[in-house]
């Protein structure tokens, strides 16, 4: 059984490969998704297998599609890291109201995302056992 999973939704590979590098030696699997249907499938599979999981969502280019996903993840009590882009600052209160756990505003770098994931996985590690 995988101890924890980070499920990354992004149109182009950027943060998933970075998180793969950061969690290479940990008991964490990083899974990349390119659409919201894949995210739903991976989250459902993780929950079915009993794995602790968090979601990382890069909203660049498609925030409208992602907003319902943030609410869905929140209802499932899945922690969500939102990776923002220039101009998204005005949406931060709405993102948090929908259930985003962490909102990272630009400039965002790999350690920012990795540290946010580590904090969230640490918060839930006892619950997942």
N, CA, C and O of each residue as an XYZ file, in Angstrom:
516
protein
N       0.836     -1.186      0.000
C       0.000      0.000      0.000
C       0.881      1.250      0.000
O       1.886      1.310      0.708
N       0.505      2.217     -0.777
C       1.207      3.496     -0.832
C       0.786      4.304      0.389
O      -0.407      4.444      0.659
N       1.747      4.829      1.119
C       1.426      5.593      2.323
C       0.665      6.866      1.984
O      -0.344      7.166      2.622
N       1.123      7.609      1.006
C       0.505      8.882      0.645
C       0.627      9.126     -0.850
O       1.540      8.625     -1.505
N      -0.309      9.904     -1.375
C      -0.274     10.271     -2.782
C      -0.487     11.775     -2.927
O      -1.285     12.381     -2.211
N       0.240     12.353     -3.863
C       0.015     13.729     -4.268
C      -0.503     13.659     -5.692
O       0.192     13.181     -6.588
N      -1.705     14.127     -5.897
C      -2.326     14.073     -7.218
C      -2.304     15.488     -7.786
O      -2.897     16.411     -7.228
N      -1.603     15.634     -8.912
C      -1.345     16.961     -9.484
C      -2.156     17.139    -10.756
O      -2.042     16.356    -11.699
N      -2.976     18.179    -10.767
C      -3.749     18.527    -11.959
C      -3.111     19.745    -12.608
O      -3.078     20.832    -12.030
N      -2.605     19.542    -13.822
C      -1.999     20.643    -14.578
C      -2.045     20.287    -16.053
O      -1.935     19.120    -16.430
N      -2.209     21.312    -16.882
C      -2.308     21.075    -18.323
C      -0.994     20.619    -18.931
O      -0.979     19.765    -19.817
N       0.104     21.182    -18.460
C       1.432     20.817    -18.962
C       2.303     20.392    -17.797
O       2.190     20.953    -16.708
N       3.172     19.410    -18.003
C       4.011     18.951    -16.901
C       4.962     20.040    -16.401
O       5.840     20.503    -17.130
N       4.771     20.425    -15.176
C       5.689     21.356    -14.542
C       5.894     20.983    -13.082
O       7.011     20.686    -12.660
N       4.808     21.000    -12.312
C       4.941     20.757    -10.880
C       4.993     19.280    -10.543
O       5.648     18.907     -9.569
N       4.333     18.427    -11.304
C       4.405     16.989    -11.016
C       5.845     16.483    -11.106
O       6.290     15.793    -10.189
N       6.597     16.795    -12.176
C       7.992     16.337    -12.204
C       8.819     16.907    -11.044
O       9.682     16.220    -10.497
N       8.555     18.149    -10.677
C       9.265     18.760     -9.542
C       8.957     18.014     -8.249
O       9.861     17.736     -7.461
N       7.694     17.691     -8.032
C       7.325     16.958     -6.821
C       7.863     15.532     -6.840
O       8.214     14.993     -5.790
N       7.933     14.909     -8.027
C       8.581     13.592     -8.142
C      10.003     13.677     -7.600
O      10.420     12.822     -6.819
N      10.739     14.688     -8.004
C      12.125     14.849     -7.535
C      12.176     15.072     -6.030
O      13.011     14.486     -5.341
N      11.300     15.903     -5.526
C      11.337     16.229     -4.102
C      10.938     15.069     -3.198
O      11.432     14.958     -2.076
N      10.055     14.213     -3.674
C       9.567     13.104     -2.851
C      10.135     11.758     -3.286
O       9.591     10.713     -2.928
N      11.211     11.772     -4.045
C      11.813     10.544     -4.579
C      12.102      9.521     -3.486
O      11.837      8.333     -3.669
N      12.636      9.960     -2.366
C      13.045      9.033     -1.310
C      11.998      8.863     -0.210
O      12.256      8.186      0.785
N      10.853      9.452     -0.371
C       9.796      9.353      0.637
C       8.785      8.294      0.216
O       8.812      7.803     -0.912
N       7.908      7.955      1.128
C       6.838      6.999      0.817
C       5.633      7.753      0.283
O       4.523      7.649      0.805
N       5.888      8.517     -0.776
C       4.858      9.344     -1.402
C       4.939      9.120     -2.905
O       6.020      9.153     -3.493
N       3.794      8.894     -3.511
C       3.724      8.738     -4.959
C       3.065      9.988     -5.533
O       2.034     10.441     -5.036
N       3.661     10.531     -6.568
C       3.105     11.700     -7.243
C       2.450     11.216     -8.531
O       3.077     10.540     -9.346
N       1.188     11.569     -8.700
C       0.436     11.169     -9.887
C      -0.033     12.423    -10.621
O      -0.634     13.317    -10.025
N       0.248     12.474    -11.908
C      -0.126     13.638    -12.720
C      -1.441     13.385    -13.452
O      -1.719     12.268    -13.889
N      -2.241     14.436    -13.576
C      -3.497     14.403    -14.326
C      -3.517     15.588    -15.267
O      -2.972     16.645    -14.951
N      -4.137     15.422    -16.412
C      -4.258     16.504    -17.383
C      -5.681     17.027    -17.519
O      -5.917     18.010    -18.221
N      -6.638     16.370    -16.846
C      -8.019     16.836    -16.903
C      -8.730     16.490    -15.600
O      -8.257     15.666    -14.817
N      -9.870     17.132    -15.383
C     -10.568     16.959    -14.118
C     -11.148     15.549    -13.950
O     -11.265     15.065    -12.824
N     -11.507     14.892    -15.045
C     -12.017     13.522    -14.949
C     -10.934     12.596    -14.396
O     -11.220     11.734    -13.566
N      -9.698     12.771    -14.850
C      -8.585     11.954    -14.336
C      -8.345     12.227    -12.863
O      -8.059     11.311    -12.092
N      -8.462     13.488    -12.476
C      -8.297     13.823    -11.058
C      -9.339     13.099    -10.220
O      -9.013     12.522     -9.183
N     -10.584     13.127    -10.660
C     -11.647     12.426     -9.925
C     -11.334     10.933     -9.796
O     -11.488     10.350     -8.723
N     -10.893     10.322    -10.898
C     -10.577      8.887    -10.886
C      -9.441      8.585     -9.912
O      -9.524      7.637     -9.131
N      -8.393      9.381     -9.958
C      -7.230      9.120     -9.099
C      -7.541      9.343     -7.625
O      -7.084      8.587     -6.768
N      -8.320     10.382     -7.330
C      -8.705     10.629     -5.938
C      -9.595      9.486     -5.442
O      -9.407      8.991     -4.330
N     -10.548      9.072     -6.250
C     -11.435      7.972     -5.859
C     -10.648      6.685     -5.642
O     -10.909      5.953     -4.688
N      -9.690      6.406     -6.519
C      -8.859      5.207     -6.369
C      -8.015      5.283     -5.098
O      -7.869      4.284     -4.393
N      -7.465      6.447     -4.802
C      -6.655      6.605     -3.590
C      -7.505      6.369     -2.347
O      -7.069      5.700     -1.409
N      -8.697      6.908     -2.340
C      -9.587      6.723     -1.188
C      -9.988      5.266     -1.036
O     -10.050      4.751      0.080
N     -10.262      4.595     -2.157
C     -10.650      3.191     -2.120
C      -9.515      2.331     -1.572
O      -9.753      1.382     -0.825
N      -8.279      2.667     -1.945
C      -7.126      1.878     -1.488
C      -6.701      2.233     -0.063
O      -5.837      1.570      0.510
N      -7.304      3.273      0.510
C      -6.944      3.667      1.859
C      -5.738      4.582      1.934
O      -5.235      4.857      3.023
N      -5.267      5.058      0.787
C      -4.117      5.957      0.768
C      -4.519      7.362      1.194
O      -5.593      7.852      0.844
N      -3.654      7.985      1.940
C      -3.801      9.397      2.251
C      -3.462     10.148      0.977
O      -2.479      9.815      0.316
N      -4.248     11.152      0.613
C      -3.906     11.906     -0.586
C      -4.234     13.377     -0.420
O      -5.105     13.769      0.356
N      -3.502     14.169     -1.179
C      -3.773     15.595     -1.295
C      -3.773     15.913     -2.783
O      -3.232     15.157     -3.591
N      -4.377     17.024     -3.132
C      -4.418     17.442     -4.533
C      -3.657     18.752     -4.683
O      -3.722     19.634     -3.827
N      -2.936     18.854     -5.791
C      -2.277     20.096     -6.189
C      -2.889     20.476     -7.522
O      -2.885     19.683     -8.463
N      -3.419     21.697     -7.602
C      -4.082     22.130     -8.826
C      -3.439     23.406     -9.339
O      -3.388     24.419     -8.642
N      -2.945     23.340    -10.576
C      -2.410     24.521    -11.241
C      -3.551     25.119    -12.053
O      -3.967     24.550    -13.062
N      -4.049     26.255    -11.616
C      -5.229     26.838    -12.248
C      -4.948     27.574    -13.553
O      -5.885     27.997    -14.230
N      -3.695     27.733    -13.914
C      -3.345     28.515    -15.109
C      -4.078     27.991    -16.338
O      -3.933     26.830    -16.720
N      -4.871     28.876    -16.950
C      -5.535     28.548    -18.202
C      -6.901     27.923    -18.084
O      -7.592     27.783    -19.093
N      -7.328     27.535    -16.873
C      -8.624     26.879    -16.771
C      -9.254     26.949    -15.391
O      -9.742     25.932    -14.899
N      -9.263     28.096    -14.755
C      -9.832     28.152    -13.404
C     -11.303     27.761    -13.350
O     -11.746     27.178    -12.361
N     -12.061     28.066    -14.383
C     -13.484     27.733    -14.390
C     -13.756     26.252    -14.255
O     -14.710     25.854    -13.586
N     -12.932     25.430    -14.879
C     -13.099     23.981    -14.780
C     -12.685     23.464    -13.411
O     -13.203     22.451    -12.940
N     -11.761     24.153    -12.781
C     -11.210     23.676    -11.514
C     -12.050     24.060    -10.304
O     -12.001     23.375     -9.282
N     -12.816     25.135    -10.397
C     -13.572     25.598     -9.231
C     -14.522     24.526     -8.680
O     -14.547     24.327     -7.465
N     -15.302     23.830     -9.512
C     -16.151     22.768     -8.963
C     -15.333     21.626     -8.343
O     -15.790     20.968     -7.409
N     -14.135     21.399     -8.862
C     -13.275     20.342     -8.312
C     -12.806     20.699     -6.903
O     -12.712     19.827     -6.039
N     -12.513     21.970     -6.672
C     -12.082     22.395     -5.337
C     -13.196     22.105     -4.326
O     -12.932     21.596     -3.237
N     -14.415     22.424     -4.682
C     -15.559     22.162     -3.812
C     -15.731     20.657     -3.589
O     -15.956     20.227     -2.458
N     -15.628     19.862     -4.640
C     -15.760     18.408     -4.537
C     -14.692     17.841     -3.607
O     -14.993     17.021     -2.740
N     -13.454     18.274     -3.785
C     -12.359     17.794     -2.931
C     -12.580     18.193     -1.478
O     -12.317     17.411     -0.565
N     -13.059     19.395     -1.272
C     -13.328     19.864      0.087
C     -14.383     19.001      0.761
O     -14.250     18.651      1.934
N     -15.417     18.665      0.032
C     -16.478     17.814      0.592
C     -15.960     16.431      0.955
O     -16.473     15.795      1.876
N     -14.946     15.964      0.237
C     -14.323     14.674      0.540
C     -13.254     14.792      1.621
O     -12.653     13.798      2.029
N     -13.027     16.019      2.077
C     -11.990     16.323      3.070
C     -10.594     16.007      2.548
O      -9.732     15.529      3.286
N     -10.384     16.286      1.252
C      -9.079     16.158      0.617
C      -8.438     17.540      0.618
O      -9.004     18.484      0.069
N      -7.273     17.666      1.226
C      -6.569     18.947      1.236
C      -6.142     19.299     -0.175
O      -5.731     18.435     -0.949
N      -6.246     20.589     -0.502
C      -5.964     21.049     -1.852
C      -5.016     22.234     -1.830
O      -5.244     23.226     -1.138
N      -3.934     22.105     -2.612
C      -2.981     23.194     -2.804
C      -3.280     23.813     -4.163
O      -3.257     23.119     -5.180
N      -3.554     25.088     -4.186
C      -3.818     25.796     -5.428
C      -2.563     26.563     -5.813
O      -2.025     27.334     -5.018
N      -2.101     26.345     -7.041
C      -0.965     27.089     -7.574
C      -1.537     28.184     -8.456
O      -2.148     27.916     -9.490
N      -1.327     29.426     -8.028
C      -1.903     30.556     -8.730
C      -1.010     31.096     -9.829
O       0.100     30.614    -10.053
N      -1.514     32.089    -10.496
C      -0.813     32.777    -11.581
C      -1.092     34.263    -11.415
O      -1.951     34.651    -10.624
N      -0.385     35.077    -12.143
C      -0.562     36.525    -12.041
C      -2.001     36.941    -12.228
O      -2.629     36.561    -13.216
N      -2.536     37.710    -11.306
C      -3.903     38.187    -11.379
C      -4.903     37.376    -10.579
O      -6.034     37.820    -10.382
N      -4.515     36.199    -10.113
C      -5.463     35.344     -9.386
C      -5.669     35.788     -7.940
O      -6.536     35.269     -7.236
N      -4.865     36.747     -7.511
C      -4.966     37.213     -6.126
C      -6.392     37.612     -5.766
O      -6.828     37.406     -4.633
N      -7.115     38.180     -6.718
C      -8.485     38.624     -6.441
C      -9.430     37.450     -6.176
O     -10.476     37.624     -5.551
N      -9.065     36.257     -6.650
C      -9.891     35.067     -6.436
C      -9.550     34.317     -5.151
O     -10.268     33.394     -4.766
N      -8.465     34.703     -4.484
C      -8.034     33.931     -3.310
C      -9.137     33.743     -2.270
O      -9.328     32.618     -1.808
N      -9.875     34.789     -1.877
C     -10.938     34.560     -0.886
C     -11.988     33.549     -1.371
O     -12.467     32.729     -0.588
N     -12.336     33.609     -2.632
C     -13.316     32.661     -3.183
C     -12.767     31.246     -3.206
O     -13.486     30.294     -2.903
N     -11.501     31.100     -3.563
C     -10.872     29.781     -3.575
C     -10.882     29.170     -2.179
O     -11.173     27.986     -2.010
N     -10.566     29.976     -1.199
C     -10.572     29.488      0.189
C     -11.992     29.155      0.645
O     -12.202     28.179      1.365
N     -12.964     29.964      0.226
C     -14.355     29.698      0.578
C     -14.835     28.378     -0.026
O     -15.615     27.656      0.594
N     -14.369     28.069     -1.228
C     -14.718     26.794     -1.867
C     -14.073     25.603     -1.174
O     -14.544     24.472     -1.303
N     -12.981     25.861     -0.430
C     -12.350     24.764      0.296
C     -10.872     24.584      0.045
O     -10.281     23.635      0.561
N     -10.248     25.460     -0.731
C      -8.800     25.340     -0.942
C      -8.092     25.456      0.399
O      -8.362     26.369      1.179
N      -7.194     24.530      0.657
C      -6.462     24.509      1.917
C      -5.320     25.502      1.893
O      -5.100     26.230      2.861
N      -4.589     25.532      0.779
C      -3.428     26.396      0.610
C      -3.504     27.039     -0.766
O      -3.774     26.365     -1.761
N      -3.267     28.341     -0.818
C      -3.229     29.054     -2.091
C      -1.844     29.684     -2.211
O      -1.466     30.536     -1.407
N      -1.098     29.256     -3.221
C       0.237     29.793     -3.469
C       0.157     30.811     -4.594
O      -0.233     30.488     -5.716
N       0.530     32.037     -4.281
C       0.478     33.121     -5.257
C       1.868     33.358     -5.844
O       2.872     33.102     -5.179
N       1.934     33.844     -7.082
C       3.222     34.054     -7.724
C       4.069     35.093     -6.994
O       3.542     36.023     -6.384
N       5.361     34.925     -7.064
C       6.087     33.858     -7.757
C       6.088     32.576     -6.930
O       6.285     32.615     -5.715
N       5.870     31.450     -7.586
C       5.829     30.144     -6.931
C       7.030     29.348     -7.416
O       7.365     29.371     -8.600
N       7.679     28.641     -6.490
C       8.793     27.783     -6.878
C       8.576     26.374     -6.327
O       7.663     26.133     -5.537
N       9.416     25.468     -6.752
C       9.291     24.066     -6.345
C       9.290     23.857     -4.843
O       8.430     23.138     -4.333
N      10.234     24.466     -4.107
C      10.214     24.282     -2.653
C       8.926     24.782     -1.991
O       8.482     24.208     -0.997
N       8.325     25.844     -2.532
C       7.052     26.331     -1.982
C       5.993     25.221     -2.033
O       5.315     24.947     -1.043
N       5.869     24.602     -3.188
C       4.861     23.555     -3.363
C       5.220     22.327     -2.538
O       4.357     21.748     -1.878
N       6.475     21.929     -2.571
C       6.910     20.772     -1.789
C       6.658     20.961     -0.299
O       6.170     20.049      0.368
N       6.985     22.136      0.225
C       6.765     22.399      1.650
C       5.283     22.417      2.000
O       4.888     21.933      3.061
N       4.462     22.971      1.117
C       3.011     22.964      1.357
C       2.497     21.522      1.409
O       1.681     21.184      2.265
N       2.968     20.685      0.506
C       2.549     19.275      0.488
C       3.022     18.551      1.739
O       2.267     17.779      2.330
N       4.258     18.789      2.146
C       4.779     18.155      3.354
C       3.938     18.522      4.583
O       3.617     17.659      5.399
N       3.587     19.797      4.709
C       2.756     20.225      5.836
C       1.414     19.498      5.827
O       0.961     19.004      6.860
N       0.788     19.437      4.664
C      -0.533     18.812      4.587
C      -0.457     17.306      4.806
O      -1.321     16.736      5.474
N       0.547     16.663      4.262
C       0.687     15.228      4.486
C       0.976     14.941      5.949
O       0.498     13.945      6.493
N       1.748     15.799      6.585
C       2.049     15.635      8.009
C       0.807     15.784      8.874
O       0.655     15.091      9.880
N      -0.079     16.690      8.477
C      -1.305     16.914      9.235
C      -2.202     15.698      9.196
O      -2.938     15.439     10.148
N      -2.153     14.946      8.107
C      -3.099     13.852      7.922
C      -2.487     12.468      8.056
O      -3.196     11.473      7.901
N      -1.201     12.373      8.338
C      -0.557     11.064      8.335
C      -1.136     10.126      9.400
O      -1.231      8.922      9.161
N      -1.518     10.640     10.550
C      -2.055      9.787     11.600
C      -3.454      9.302     11.205
O      -3.796      8.146     11.456
N      -4.256     10.158     10.600
C      -5.624      9.790     10.202
C      -5.633      8.684      9.166
O      -6.571      7.887      9.132
N      -4.609      8.612      8.313
C      -4.656      7.660      7.203
C      -4.295      6.241      7.613
O      -4.443      5.316      6.814
N      -3.831      6.049      8.823
C      -3.413      4.690      9.248
C      -4.537      3.909      9.841
O      -4.348      2.761     10.242
